[in-house]
Structure formats: C-alpha cells, structure tokens
Amino acid sequence: MAEKNKQCKQRMSLLISIVDRGRGNSTIKLYMEHNLFCHTFVAGEGTASAKMMDMLGLDVQEKDLIISIGSTKLIQCILDEFGNDRVSRKIKSSGIVFSMGLDALNSLVAIVINEPVIKENYCGVRYMDKDKKNNSLIVVSINQGYTDEMMKAARKAGARGGTIVRGRWADGEHLEQYHGITLQDEREMVFILTTSEKKNEIMDTINQDFGLMSDANGIICSVPVEAAVKLN
C-alpha cells in the first residue's frame, strides 16, 4: 500500500520537443531508450523571422513537434542528457526541448507510464496542483472521430471551446505489448483553455466517457497557465 501511495504522489511533466522536419522519429527513439514511451507526433512549421532563426541557431522552418508525458524526474534526466554532445549528434537537428509540470492527469495514464500492470481502481483523474493558478490549459490526445462528441461533453461541463491539431501516436507497440491497450495511430490533440475552477469538472467529464480505456483512448492532462489575455 505504501508503494502504491508513493506512485500516486509522483510528479508528472509534459515534455515539448520541436525539431527539424524528419528528425522526430530519431528523437522519439532516443526517448524510448530512456524509458519515456508516451508520445503524440505533430507536423508543424516555424514562424520565426530569418533574423530570429539566426539568433536561435535554427535553420529549418518546417518542424516536427513531439508532445510526451512522463515522470518529472525522468524528463529532467532526459533534459540533462541533451547537454551531452553525443546525444545531440544522435538527433542531428536544431530545435528546442522544454518541460512543463502537470497539475492533473488521468490516473490510469499515470499508472501505465509508471507500472507494468493496469489496476482498474485507478480510473479517475489525479490532481497534483500545489500552487493554484487562475487558468489552466487542458490537453487531450484522442482518437480521430471522437473529438466532436468529446467537445460537446466538455462544453456541458463549462468549456467554452478548444483548438484541434491532427497528429499521430508514436510507440503504440509498447502500450499494446505491456498494457493491453491498442491506440489508433491517427490522433487529434485538443487544447482547451479554462479557469482553474472549471478544470476539474471538465477533465472528470472527459475522462468518464473518453478516457484511456474507452473507444476514444483519451489521454487527458492539464498545465497551469501563468497569464492569459483575450484578443478582441
């Protein structure tokens, strides 16, 4: 029981990796070597000016975006490794990698990431927020074809809307082999900005019908937002 409680209290983080187009797979391979397995892959495009690109040492506009979830300790170890020239040569890419601490994550995803066996009693959302912020960004990775229904449920729980980005799941074999979960390759990332007061209800509602063990295979987490400004 003590070990189970220890797992529940483990901090989790979101790792954002923006690398040159075509280098996403080698980046994910590196993460898998470090036992980081939960990734969504999105094709993106840089918007920085030529002058800014030169200042940042970037030379390619088209980018691969990898959104990963793992323990804060593991992700910090990976970030430390990026200071190693040998690691940088493996990826062969310019770009940027950064992490953000999560303040909530569906509990079953946390168990899948940290333990080899799924425990059915972990079916809700685990909230980890210590310092509450006024706003939170809810991030949902979900199978394509379920987003509209998911957003209807989220709006009933208080969400005003969301932004959808198409991507694909990376390393589905790991989840299927070790946890018996088969995720659809084609995924959609949904970003919902909401007040922290409404965050819990929205996440619980999404997880209830669109969580990891549903047909939608939803992975749901939230990140605290320092400040937000509405543009008119």
N, C-alpha and C positions, 0 to 999 in steps of 0.2 A: 504493500500500500504506500509506503514511504517513497519507493522508487517511482510509482505511478504519479504521486503528487509532485515529485521533482520534475517529471516530464511535463506536467501541465503548466508548471511555472516557468519553463524555459522560454526565453525571449526569442522572438522571430523577427526577421527582417526581409525587406524586398530589395533585391539586387537588380539594378538597371544597367545594362551594358549596351553601348552604342558603338558599333564597329563598322569597318568598311563593308560594303555590299559583297557577299560571298564569303566573308570570314566568320559569319555567325555559327556555322557548324563546327569549326575548329575551336571557337570559344566555348560552345556547349560541351564538346568533347573534353576540354580542359576541366570544366566544372564537374563533369561526371567522374573524372579521375580523382576529384576531391570529395566525392560522395554528395554532390549537390545535384539533385535529379528533377526538380520541379520547374519546368521552363515553358514559356509561351514565346513563340518566334514571330516577329512582325517585320515586314519590309518597310523602311522609312526613307526619308530624304532630308538631308541637312538644309538649313535655311540661312546659315551664316554667310556674311559677305566675304569676298575674296581676302580682304584685309584681315578680317576676324579669323578666317581659316588659317592664314599665315601665322597670326599671333598664337593660335592654339596648336599649331603644328599639324593641322589636318589638311589632307589633300584630295579627299574624295567626297562629293556631295551625297551620293546615294549610300544609304546606311542600312545595316541590319540591326534591329532592336530586339534584345532578349530580356524578358522580364522573368526573374527567378525568385523563388521563395525558399528560405532555409533558416536554420538557427542563426542568431546574431553572431554567435561565437565562430561558427563555420564560415560565414560570409566574411567576417573580419580577417580570418586566416587567409581566405582567397584574395582579399584586397591587399594584404601584406605581401602575398606571393607576386602580385603584379609589379612590385618594385624590383623583382628579380629579372635580369636581362634574359635569362634562359626562358622564362615564362613568356615574356614579351615576344621573343623570336618564334615561339610556338604558334602564336596567334597571327603574327605577321600583319598587323593592322594598326592604323591610328584610331583614335576614338576616345571615349571616356567611360568609366565604370564607377558607379556610386551606389550607396545603400541608403535605405530609409527604414527606421524602426516601425514595425507594425503596431497598431493599437488594438486590432482584432483580426481573427482568422477562424474559419470554421474548424471545429475541434478535430474532426476526422482527418482533415488535411494535415494538421499538426502531428497526429499520430502516424499517418502514412509516411511523413517526412522523417520522423524520429524513431519509429519502431517497425519491426518486420511483420507484425501481425495486426490486423484491424480489430479493434474492440468496439462492438456495436453500441456500448453505452456512451461512446463519445460521438454524439450525433448533433450537438448544438453548435453555438458559436462561442469561442473563448475570447474574452475581453481582457486585454493586457494594459490598457491605458492607465498611466500613473498621473501624468500632468494633463488634465483635460484641456483641449483646445476648443475654440468656438465652432470650428468647421472640421470636417473630415472628408477625405476622398475615398469612396468605396470603389474597389477594383474587382470586377467579376470576370473570370475566364470561363466561358461556357460553350458548349457545342453549338454549331450553327443550326438555326432553325428554332431555337428556343428563346431568342432574345426578346421578341415582341411580347410573348406571354410573361416572361420574367419582368419586363419593364411595367406591364400592367399591374402586376402584383406589387412591384416596388412603389409605383405611384399611389396605390391604395394605402401603403404604409407611410406615405409622406414625401416620397421623392418627387422632385419637380421635372426631372428629365435626366438624360445621360448622353454620353458620346460613345459611339461604337467604332471599333477598329478591327478589321479582319486580320487574323493571323493563323498559325498552325501550332499544334502541340509538338513538343520535342521530347524524345525519350519515352514514348508510350510503352515500350517493351519492358522497362523497369517496373512500372506500376502493375502491368499485367502479370509479369513473372513472379513478383514478390508479394503483391497485394490483391491479385484477382480483379483488378479494375481495368477495363478497356475503355480508353478515351478516344473519341472521334478525332481524327487528325486535324480537320478543319475547325478552327475555333474562332470565337469573337471575344474581344476584350471590351467590356463596358465600364466606363468611368462615370461615377455619379458623385457630384459634389453636394454635400448636405450639411446641415447643422449637426453638431455632436449630440444634441438632444434627440434627434430623429434617427441617428445612425443605428442604434441597437435594434429598433423595431424594423427598420428596412432590411438589415442584414439577417435578422431572425426569420423574416418573412421569405426572403430569397432562399435561404438555406433550407427552409421547411419543404419546399416543393421543387427546388432546383439545385440542391446540394450535390456533393460528390457521388453519393450512392443512388441518385435519381438518374433518369434517362438523359438529363441535361448535363450531368457530370460537372456541376458548377464548383469552381474554386473561388472563394469569397474572402477578401481581406480589406482592411481599411488602413489608411495612412493619415496621421494628423496633419492638418494644413495650418501653417503659421499665419497666413493672411490671405484674404480673398477680396477682390474688387469687382463689382459688376460694371460692365461696359455698356453704355447706352448708345 
